[in-house]
Amino acid sequence: MSHDALGEKHTDCAAMCAKNGVPLAIVDAAGKLYMPVAADHKNPNAKLMPFVEKKVKITGTLLEKGGLAGLTI
């Protein structure tokens, strides 16, 4: 969010941030940001780490509150 970095060149940076506790997010093709919501009450970064900066298909429940979009994973 702070520097609009995306794509393969951002992979190492995103992984380092995630390992240091910065929450990962999911961005769709239109640029909309979705925050992962851990239905199991565990750190959602652990589930997302293998997919950092990769194109994926997401299934889950869409939640929206206060202008923030989230997906249960």
Summary of the structure (lengths in Angstrom):
residues: 73
radius of gyration: 11.9
end to end distance: 20.9
largest distance: 31.9
contacts: 145
relative contact order: 0.22
helix: 27%
strand: 22%
